[in-house]
Amino acid sequence: MNGAGSIHTITVMGTFATIQVVGDDEDARRADREAAISRAFGWFHRVEECCSRFDPASELSRLAAHVGVPVPVSDMLFEVAQFAIAVAEDTDGAFDPTVGVEMETRGFNRNHRTRRVVHSGMAALEPVSYRDVHVDPSSRTITLLRPLMLDFGAVAKGLAIDMAARELAPLTNFAIDAGGDLFLAGCRADGAPWTAGVRHPRRDRALIDVVRLSNRAVCTSGDYERRGTGGEPHILDGRTRADAVAVASVTVVAPTAMAADALATAAFALGPDEGIRLLERHGVEGLLLTPALERHATRDFPSDYSILQDAEGPADDCPADPARDRDAGRGHPSDGRRPH
């Protein structure tokens, strides 16, 4: 930042969230900027309090106790649920937010703040799917038709980023990084567009591509991310409840982080061919890499591979930012995508 602007990091939603704002250090403007950053971070806490399945007191966890009856919910929870169910319908269940119990049995059930293991008390006895969740736009209610636990891990963090970006919009030039999921607005301190690296899925602390963008979100799902107690990956094909193994990583660039995050997870579950068709249908850009490092990209994916070639040689030899190695978040940890 060359001494200008602000950068702050907090721990929230199981990861590190960093906000970087470009600007001068004049006292009055600094005070306004710091206040906006504080409000932006507040959205992460509000989304977590609403949508976390790791907190028994969250609105999402309380919803699971009511089966077969319409439950009035907050606007935030309703919008998250409605969006997640829409993506599930569009992918015929490859993306399915009703995998909460399966994720719990795989060991993804520890509250990041208290470190306590959370048990929902449910067992995956009867098959459930997104069709067992009814969202009613007229009454703003959610009805769970069977006992199930919703998992909004691929949606809620994106929403928090988007709400934080809305809060920071008057500041024009800023970057939000939540565990490697990014929203990049305006430009860097030198006036150039932001750049973000795409982690190499098979080489630690290395990049395989770089994107250059402004006023867009970029999110990645990868098979190198955190795993369950038995080594299970954190992304399932919702249609079979089996591990999604056809893809090593998916990076999506979209106008919003909620869309980028959800579509990255959905494309991962679908596999390369169906995944690319999904992204093109939604008018977003993406890069899918198979375990053999075969590249599948949308036509206008904003790759700037030349940055890596000019600076470090081949793209997959470029070292990632070691500052991200401390990130132990759910979704997209320490993958070298810190904005520059």
C-alpha positions in Angstrom: 0.0 0.0 0.0 3.1 2.3 0.0 2.1 3.8 3.4 -1.3 5.0 2.2 -4.7 3.5 3.1 -5.6 0.9 5.7 -5.4 -2.9 6.1 -7.1 -4.8 8.9 -7.5 -8.6 9.6 -9.9 -10.4 11.9 -10.7 -14.1 12.5 -14.3 -14.9 11.6 -16.4 -17.7 9.9 -13.6 -20.2 10.4 -11.0 -18.2 8.5 -9.1 -14.9 8.3 -10.9 -11.9 6.8 -8.8 -9.0 5.5 -9.9 -5.6 4.3 -7.5 -3.4 2.4 -8.5 0.1 1.5 -6.5 2.4 -0.8 -6.5 6.1 0.2 -4.6 8.9 1.6 -3.8 9.4 5.3 -5.5 12.7 5.9 -7.0 12.5 9.4 -10.7 13.1 8.6 -10.7 10.7 5.7 -8.9 8.1 7.8 -11.5 8.3 10.5 -14.3 7.7 7.9 -12.4 4.9 6.4 -11.8 3.1 9.7 -15.5 3.4 10.6 -16.5 1.9 7.2 -14.1 -1.0 7.7 -15.5 -1.6 11.1 -19.1 -1.7 9.7 -17.9 -4.0 6.9 -16.4 -6.5 9.4 -19.7 -6.4 11.3 -21.4 -8.0 8.3 -19.2 -11.1 8.7 -20.3 -11.5 12.3 -24.0 -11.0 11.5 -23.9 -13.6 8.7 -22.1 -16.0 10.9 -24.6 -15.6 13.8 -27.4 -16.2 11.3 -26.1 -19.0 9.0 -23.5 -21.1 10.9 -24.3 -24.7 11.5 -21.4 -24.8 13.9 -23.2 -22.6 16.5 -26.2 -24.2 18.2 -27.6 -20.7 18.9 -27.6 -19.6 15.2 -30.8 -19.1 13.4 -29.9 -21.9 11.0 -29.4 -24.4 13.8 -32.6 -23.4 15.4 -34.5 -23.9 12.1 -33.4 -27.6 12.1 -35.5 -28.2 15.2 -38.8 -27.4 13.3 -39.7 -30.1 10.9 -42.9 -30.1 8.8 -44.0 -26.6 9.7 -43.4 -23.2 7.9 -40.9 -21.2 10.0 -40.7 -17.4 9.6 -37.1 -16.5 9.2 -35.0 -13.4 8.9 -34.5 -11.8 5.5 -30.8 -12.8 5.6 -31.5 -16.5 6.1 -34.3 -16.5 3.6 -32.1 -15.0 0.9 -29.3 -17.4 1.5 -31.7 -20.4 1.5 -33.5 -19.2 -1.6 -30.2 -18.7 -3.5 -28.8 -22.1 -2.4 -32.0 -23.9 -3.4 -32.0 -22.2 -6.8 -28.5 -23.3 -7.5 -29.4 -26.9 -6.4 -32.4 -26.9 -8.8 -30.2 -25.6 -11.6 -27.6 -28.4 -11.1 -30.2 -31.1 -10.5 -28.8 -31.5 -7.0 -25.1 -31.8 -7.7 -24.9 -28.7 -5.5 -27.1 -29.5 -2.5 -27.2 -27.6 0.8 -28.9 -30.4 2.7 -25.5 -32.2 3.2 -25.1 -30.9 6.7 -25.3 -34.3 8.4 -22.9 -35.9 6.0 -20.4 -33.1 6.5 -20.8 -33.6 10.3 -20.1 -37.3 10.1 -17.0 -36.5 8.1 -15.6 -34.4 10.9 -16.6 -30.9 9.7 -18.3 -30.1 12.9 -15.9 -28.0 15.1 -16.8 -24.5 16.2 -13.8 -22.4 15.2 -14.2 -20.0 18.1 -14.7 -22.4 21.0 -13.0 -25.4 19.3 -15.9 -27.5 20.6 -17.2 -30.3 18.5 -20.9 -29.7 17.6 -23.3 -32.6 17.3 -26.7 -32.0 15.7 -28.1 -35.2 17.1 -29.2 -36.2 13.6 -28.2 -39.3 11.7 -28.2 -39.8 8.0 -30.8 -42.6 8.1 -33.2 -41.4 5.4 -32.0 -39.9 2.2 -32.8 -36.2 1.9 -32.2 -33.6 -0.8 -32.9 -29.9 -1.6 -36.4 -31.1 -2.6 -37.1 -31.5 1.1 -36.7 -27.7 1.6 -39.6 -25.4 0.7 -39.0 -21.7 0.6 -42.1 -19.5 0.3 -41.4 -16.0 -1.1 -44.9 -14.8 -0.2 -44.7 -15.6 3.5 -40.9 -15.5 3.8 -40.9 -18.9 5.5 -38.8 -22.0 5.2 -40.3 -25.5 5.7 -38.1 -28.5 6.2 -40.1 -31.5 5.0 -37.8 -34.0 6.7 -35.3 -33.9 9.5 -32.1 -32.4 8.0 -29.3 -30.0 8.6 -28.6 -27.3 6.0 -25.0 -26.4 5.2 -24.6 -22.9 3.7 -20.8 -23.0 3.7 -20.6 -22.4 0.0 -23.0 -19.4 0.1 -22.8 -17.6 3.5 -19.2 -16.4 3.3 -19.9 -15.0 -0.2 -22.9 -13.1 1.1 -20.7 -11.6 4.0 -18.1 -10.5 1.4 -20.9 -8.9 -0.7 -22.4 -7.0 2.2 -19.0 -5.8 3.3 -18.3 -4.6 -0.2 -21.6 -2.7 -0.3 -20.5 -1.0 3.0 -17.2 -0.1 1.5 -18.5 1.0 -1.9 -18.1 4.8 -1.2 -14.4 4.2 -0.7 -14.1 3.1 -4.4 -10.7 1.3 -4.2 -10.5 -1.7 -1.8 -10.0 -5.5 -1.6 -11.8 -8.0 0.7 -10.1 -11.3 1.3 -12.0 -14.0 3.3 -9.9 -17.1 3.3 -8.9 -16.6 -0.3 -12.4 -15.6 -1.5 -12.0 -12.1 -2.9 -13.9 -9.0 -3.9 -11.6 -6.5 -5.6 -13.0 -3.0 -6.2 -11.5 -0.1 -8.2 -7.7 -0.2 -8.4 -4.5 -0.6 -6.5 -2.5 2.3 -5.0 -0.5 2.6 -8.3 -3.7 2.9 -10.3 -3.5 -0.5 -11.9 -6.2 -3.1 -11.7 -6.0 -5.7 -8.9 -4.3 -9.0 -9.6 -5.0 -12.3 -7.8 -3.2 -15.6 -8.2 -4.9 -19.0 -8.7 -3.2 -21.6 -6.5 -1.6 -24.6 -8.1 -3.6 -27.5 -6.9 -0.6 -29.9 -6.8 2.3 -27.6 -5.7 2.5 -26.0 -2.3 2.9 -22.3 -2.3 2.8 -22.0 -6.1 0.4 -20.3 -8.6 -0.9 -21.8 -11.8 -2.5 -18.6 -13.2 -3.2 -15.0 -12.4 -6.3 -12.9 -13.0 -6.4 -9.2 -13.4 -9.8 -7.6 -12.6 -11.7 -4.8 -11.0 -15.2 -4.7 -9.4 -15.5 -8.4 -9.4 -15.4 -11.3 -7.0 -13.1 -14.3 -7.5 -13.5 -17.6 -5.5 -11.9 -21.0 -5.7 -12.8 -24.4 -4.5 -10.0 -27.0 -4.4 -9.5 -30.6 -3.4 -6.4 -29.4 -1.5 -8.6 -27.7 1.1 -9.2 -28.9 4.6 -10.4 -32.4 5.0 -12.4 -34.4 7.5 -11.1 -36.6 10.3 -10.7 -39.5 8.0 -9.1 -37.5 5.2 -12.4 -37.0 3.3 -12.7 -33.9 1.0 -15.1 -31.2 1.9 -17.0 -31.2 -1.4 -19.6 -33.8 -2.2 -21.6 -34.5 -5.3 -25.1 -33.9 -3.8 -26.7 -36.4 -6.2 -24.7 -39.4 -4.9 -23.3 -38.0 -1.6 -20.0 -39.3 -2.8 -16.7 -37.4 -3.1 -16.5 -35.1 -6.1 -13.2 -36.3 -7.7 -13.3 -35.2 -11.3 -11.9 -31.8 -10.6 -8.9 -30.6 -8.6 -9.9 -26.9 -8.4 -12.4 -24.4 -9.8 -11.9 -20.7 -9.9 -14.9 -18.4 -10.7 -15.0 -14.7 -11.5 -18.4 -13.1 -11.0 -20.1 -9.8 -10.1 -20.8 -11.1 -6.6 -18.9 -13.3 -4.2 -22.1 -15.3 -3.3 -22.5 -16.3 -6.9 -18.8 -17.0 -7.4 -18.5 -19.1 -4.3 -21.7 -21.1 -4.9 -21.0 -21.6 -8.6 -17.4 -22.7 -7.9 -18.6 -25.4 -5.5 -21.4 -26.4 -8.0 -19.0 -26.7 -10.9 -16.6 -28.7 -8.8 -19.4 -31.2 -8.1 -20.5 -31.3 -11.7 -17.1 -32.0 -13.2 -15.3 -30.2 -16.1 -17.8 -30.4 -19.0 -21.0 -29.8 -17.0 -19.2 -27.3 -14.8 -18.1 -25.2 -17.8 -21.6 -25.3 -19.2 -23.0 -24.2 -15.8 -20.7 -21.2 -15.7 -21.4 -20.2 -19.3 -25.2 -20.5 -18.6 -24.8 -18.0 -15.7 -22.6 -15.6 -17.7 -19.6 -15.9 -15.4 -16.0 -16.7 -16.1 -14.2 -19.7 -14.7 -11.2 -22.0 -14.8 -11.5 -25.7 -14.0 -8.4 -27.9 -13.4 -8.5 -31.7 -13.4 -6.3 -33.8 -11.1 -4.1 -34.3 -14.2 -3.9 -30.5 -14.6 -6.0 -30.3 -17.7 -7.4 -26.8 -18.1 -11.0 -26.1 -18.9 -11.9 -22.4 -19.1 -14.7 -20.2 -20.2 -14.0 -18.2 -23.3 -13.4 -14.9 -21.5 -11.7 -16.1 -18.3 -9.5 -13.1 -17.4 -6.2 -15.0 -17.3 -3.0 -12.9 -17.3 -0.6 -15.8 -17.5 2.1 -13.4 -18.9 2.5 -11.8 -15.4 3.9 -15.1 -14.1 6.0 -15.7 -17.2 7.6 -12.3 -17.1 8.2 -12.3 -13.3 9.0 -15.9 -12.4 9.0 -18.1 -15.5 6.3 -20.7 -15.9 3.1 -20.0 -14.1 3.3 -23.1 -11.9 6.7 -22.1 -10.6 5.6 -18.8 -9.1 5.6 -18.8 -5.3 2.4 -17.9 -3.5 2.2 -15.3 -0.7 3.5 -17.1 2.4 1.4 -14.7 4.5 -1.7 -16.7 3.5 -0.1 -19.9 4.9 -1.5 -19.1 8.3 -5.1 -19.3 7.0 -6.9 -22.4 8.3 -10.4 -21.6 7.0 -13.1 -23.9 5.7 -13.3 -23.0 2.2 -10.2 -21.7 0.4 -7.2 -21.4 2.7 -3.7 -20.1 2.1 -3.9 -20.4 -1.7 -1.8 -17.4 -2.7 -4.7 -15.4 -3.9 -4.1 -12.4 -1.8 -4.7 -9.4 -4.0 -1.9 -7.3 -5.3 
